[in-house]
């Protein structure tokens, strides 16, 4: 059943998309799709620039095909990848902060229970010397 994990992933994605209270984060699961679509758009854009270069002249077309086109493609893909990795890092930080916050509340509740069971120590009273 190779399609089961993919089907489950799609179900989770659509469930997250209709989650009106934003309990689930779907951005991290959408990023691979966004990356693929963006790569395709960049490739189509560069091919359009190459075609426009060939419409102007053969020399311009060859320049766009071998120099400018690959440079623009690699530069755009690099910027896109850095941006998407930044976005996913922000979401991972948000998930970890939420986890730590929940754990902090649990720990605070436990320490309050422990503090109630301990006798009070009064540091501000002076000892009388004999």
DAZIPE-V180166 format. One record per residue. N is the residue number from 0. RES is the residue in one letter. SS is DSSP state (H for helix, E for strand, C for the rest). Layout:
n->N res->RES ss->SS
n->N res->RES ss->SS
This chain:
n->0 res->X ss->C
n->1 res->X ss->C
n->2 res->X ss->H
n->3 res->X ss->H
n->4 res->X ss->H
n->5 res->X ss->H
n->6 res->X ss->H
n->7 res->X ss->H
n->8 res->X ss->H
n->9 res->X ss->H
n->10 res->X ss->H
n->11 res->X ss->H
n->12 res->X ss->H
n->13 res->X ss->H
n->14 res->X ss->H
n->15 res->X ss->H
n->16 res->X ss->H
n->17 res->X ss->C
n->18 res->X ss->C
n->19 res->X ss->C
n->20 res->X ss->C
n->21 res->X ss->C
n->22 res->X ss->C
n->23 res->X ss->C
n->24 res->X ss->C
n->25 res->X ss->C
n->26 res->X ss->H
n->27 res->X ss->H
n->28 res->X ss->H
n->29 res->X ss->H
n->30 res->X ss->H
n->31 res->X ss->H
n->32 res->X ss->H
n->33 res->X ss->H
n->34 res->X ss->H
n->35 res->X ss->H
n->36 res->X ss->H
n->37 res->X ss->H
n->38 res->X ss->H
n->39 res->X ss->H
n->40 res->X ss->H
n->41 res->X ss->H
n->42 res->X ss->H
n->43 res->X ss->H
n->44 res->X ss->H
n->45 res->X ss->H
n->46 res->X ss->H
n->47 res->X ss->H
n->48 res->X ss->H
n->49 res->X ss->H
n->50 res->X ss->H
n->51 res->X ss->H
n->52 res->X ss->H
n->53 res->X ss->H
n->54 res->X ss->H
n->55 res->X ss->H
n->56 res->X ss->C
n->57 res->X ss->H
n->58 res->X ss->H
n->59 res->X ss->H
n->60 res->X ss->H
n->61 res->X ss->H
n->62 res->X ss->H
n->63 res->X ss->H
n->64 res->X ss->H
n->65 res->X ss->H
n->66 res->X ss->H
n->67 res->X ss->H
n->68 res->X ss->H
n->69 res->X ss->H
n->70 res->X ss->H
n->71 res->X ss->H
n->72 res->X ss->H
n->73 res->X ss->H
n->74 res->X ss->H
n->75 res->X ss->H
n->76 res->X ss->H
n->77 res->X ss->H
n->78 res->X ss->H
n->79 res->X ss->H
n->80 res->X ss->H
n->81 res->X ss->H
n->82 res->X ss->H
n->83 res->X ss->H
n->84 res->X ss->H
n->85 res->X ss->H
n->86 res->X ss->H
n->87 res->X ss->H
n->88 res->X ss->H
n->89 res->X ss->H
n->90 res->X ss->H
n->91 res->X ss->H
n->92 res->X ss->H
n->93 res->X ss->H
n->94 res->X ss->H
n->95 res->X ss->H
n->96 res->X ss->H
n->97 res->X ss->H
n->98 res->X ss->H
n->99 res->X ss->H
n->100 res->X ss->H
n->101 res->X ss->H
n->102 res->X ss->H
n->103 res->X ss->H
n->104 res->X ss->H
n->105 res->X ss->H
n->106 res->X ss->H
n->107 res->X ss->H
n->108 res->X ss->H
n->109 res->X ss->H
n->110 res->X ss->H
n->111 res->X ss->H
n->112 res->X ss->H
n->113 res->X ss->H
n->114 res->X ss->H
n->115 res->X ss->H
n->116 res->X ss->H
n->117 res->X ss->C
n->118 res->X ss->C
n->119 res->X ss->C
n->120 res->X ss->C
n->121 res->X ss->C
n->122 res->X ss->C
n->123 res->X ss->C
n->124 res->X ss->C
n->125 res->X ss->C
n->126 res->X ss->C
n->127 res->X ss->C
n->128 res->X ss->C
n->129 res->X ss->C
